[in-house]
Amino acid sequence: MKCSALSSRIVAHLVLAAAAKSSDMTNEDDVTDYYDYNYNETMNFDAYTPRKDVTPPSLNLSGLPWEYVADYPEPCFVQALETSFGKIAVGCAKDCLGDDTQQTQILNNCTPCIVMPMDRFKNMTDYDNVSCLLGACEGGNCIGSTNCTWCYKYPVASMVAPN
């Protein structure tokens, strides 16, 4: 009997402690004491408005050395078709952009290519799935093998030259 009276006292203390603790809790929506923001002040919109009497600093690039720009190769692009192996160049010619000029160069030997005349490539309908003969570049010509794959043309059918 003594044990049950002791148990009921412990339960009574726990209930009182829980009731006291719950009365101390506040609704989290009412809490405004975040770290560094004062919710009582009004927003100062003038701090974000540009002033007419202040000019932005100028960007002067004349003192920078530009010699390293010439070390980069010219960007070169090829006409390409999408295949199950990714984009593959049509033919073995690449167009490189130089100093105000456009130069046509040949792709390196053994570069994968698609054997197709350029006029047929230009007349292809976008997204039209066709069979393409795969080949490899040799001396600026795409030499075909016996392997074929499907291919189609995107509206923008160029890619960065593989080499």
VMD Tcl script that draws the C-alpha trace (Angstrom):
set ca {
  {0.00 0.00 0.00}
  {2.89 2.28 0.74}
  {4.22 1.83 -2.78}
  {1.00 2.91 -4.45}
  {0.84 6.07 -2.32}
  {4.42 6.89 -3.28}
  {3.64 6.27 -6.94}
  {0.62 8.53 -6.84}
  {2.74 11.31 -5.27}
  {5.33 11.00 -8.05}
  {2.61 11.12 -10.68}
  {1.09 14.19 -9.02}
  {4.47 15.97 -9.00}
  {5.04 15.13 -12.66}
  {1.61 16.46 -13.63}
  {2.24 19.71 -11.74}
  {5.70 20.09 -13.30}
  {4.31 19.51 -16.79}
  {1.52 22.04 -16.23}
  {4.00 24.64 -14.98}
  {6.32 24.03 -17.94}
  {3.52 24.27 -20.51}
  {2.39 27.63 -19.12}
  {5.94 28.97 -19.69}
  {5.91 28.05 -23.39}
  {4.92 30.67 -25.94}
  {3.54 30.35 -29.41}
  {6.48 30.22 -31.84}
  {4.68 32.55 -34.26}
  {4.90 35.33 -31.67}
  {8.68 35.02 -31.21}
  {10.52 38.02 -32.68}
  {13.84 37.80 -30.89}
  {15.99 36.60 -33.78}
  {19.69 37.32 -33.73}
  {20.38 40.63 -35.44}
  {17.11 41.88 -36.91}
  {15.03 44.51 -35.19}
  {11.37 44.02 -36.08}
  {10.32 47.22 -34.34}
  {12.11 49.57 -36.75}
  {10.67 50.57 -40.09}
  {12.52 49.82 -43.31}
  {14.85 52.59 -44.52}
  {14.26 52.51 -48.28}
  {16.59 55.48 -48.83}
  {19.53 53.24 -47.97}
  {18.84 51.27 -51.17}
  {18.01 54.17 -53.48}
  {20.88 55.32 -55.74}
  {21.92 58.90 -55.17}
  {22.19 61.25 -58.12}
  {25.29 63.03 -56.85}
  {27.36 59.81 -56.66}
  {28.84 58.20 -59.77}
  {29.85 54.56 -59.85}
  {33.58 53.87 -60.03}
  {34.93 53.40 -63.54}
  {36.41 50.12 -64.66}
  {39.89 50.84 -65.95}
  {41.48 47.80 -67.59}
  {44.31 49.60 -69.38}
  {46.98 48.56 -66.87}
  {46.33 44.81 -67.18}
  {48.68 42.64 -69.25}
  {46.84 41.01 -72.17}
  {49.71 39.02 -73.66}
  {48.39 35.68 -72.40}
  {45.28 35.89 -74.60}
  {47.32 34.93 -77.67}
  {48.32 31.66 -75.98}
  {44.82 30.22 -76.37}
  {44.05 28.35 -79.60}
  {41.38 29.68 -81.92}
  {37.93 28.22 -81.30}
  {37.07 25.66 -83.98}
  {33.66 24.20 -84.81}
  {32.42 21.33 -86.98}
  {29.02 20.44 -88.37}
  {27.81 17.38 -86.47}
  {24.96 14.92 -86.16}
  {23.67 13.28 -83.01}
  {24.18 9.50 -82.87}
  {24.00 6.72 -80.30}
  {27.71 7.45 -79.69}
  {27.13 11.18 -79.08}
  {27.76 13.97 -81.58}
  {30.01 13.03 -84.49}
  {31.45 15.41 -87.09}
  {30.12 15.33 -90.65}
  {33.16 15.22 -92.91}
  {36.65 16.20 -91.79}
  {36.64 20.00 -92.07}
  {36.57 22.41 -89.15}
  {35.96 26.16 -89.22}
  {38.31 28.10 -86.93}
  {37.80 31.70 -85.89}
  {41.04 33.67 -85.94}
  {41.85 37.37 -85.85}
  {38.86 38.74 -87.80}
  {39.06 35.80 -90.23}
  {37.50 32.39 -90.58}
  {39.78 29.59 -91.67}
  {38.86 26.07 -92.75}
  {41.21 23.40 -91.43}
  {41.17 19.61 -91.48}
  {40.57 17.32 -88.52}
  {43.36 15.07 -87.28}
  {43.72 11.59 -88.74}
  {41.67 8.82 -87.06}
  {39.02 11.30 -85.83}
  {35.57 9.65 -86.01}
  {33.36 11.16 -88.71}
  {30.16 10.58 -90.66}
  {30.47 10.01 -94.41}
  {27.97 12.47 -95.89}
  {28.20 15.22 -98.52}
  {27.80 18.69 -96.98}
  {24.88 19.61 -99.28}
  {22.94 16.53 -98.09}
  {23.72 17.51 -94.49}
  {22.46 21.06 -95.02}
  {19.23 19.80 -96.63}
  {18.45 17.36 -93.80}
  {15.24 17.96 -91.88}
  {15.72 18.64 -88.16}
  {15.12 15.59 -85.94}
  {14.68 13.29 -88.97}
  {16.20 9.91 -88.04}
  {18.38 8.51 -90.86}
  {21.05 5.85 -91.24}
  {24.61 7.20 -91.31}
  {27.85 5.56 -92.42}
  {30.62 5.91 -89.83}
  {34.20 6.55 -90.81}
  {37.53 8.03 -89.77}
  {39.38 11.09 -91.06}
  {42.45 10.44 -93.21}
  {44.18 13.43 -94.78}
  {41.07 15.61 -94.64}
  {38.72 12.97 -96.12}
  {36.19 10.89 -94.21}
  {36.92 7.28 -95.16}
  {33.89 5.07 -94.50}
  {33.88 1.70 -92.83}
  {31.14 -0.93 -92.93}
  {29.57 0.35 -89.70}
  {26.32 2.32 -89.77}
  {24.31 3.93 -86.99}
  {21.22 6.09 -86.72}
  {21.70 9.84 -86.66}
  {19.65 13.01 -86.66}
  {20.25 16.72 -86.96}
  {19.53 19.28 -84.27}
  {18.47 22.80 -85.31}
  {21.91 23.99 -84.16}
  {24.09 21.29 -85.68}
  {27.56 22.48 -84.75}
  {29.89 21.45 -81.96}
  {33.38 22.30 -80.77}
  {35.92 20.50 -82.94}
  {37.21 17.32 -81.27}
  {40.87 18.26 -81.95}
}
mol new
graphics top color blue
foreach p $ca { graphics top sphere $p radius 0.5 }
foreach p [lrange $ca 0 end-1] q [lrange $ca 1 end] { graphics top cylinder $p $q radius 0.2 }
display resetview
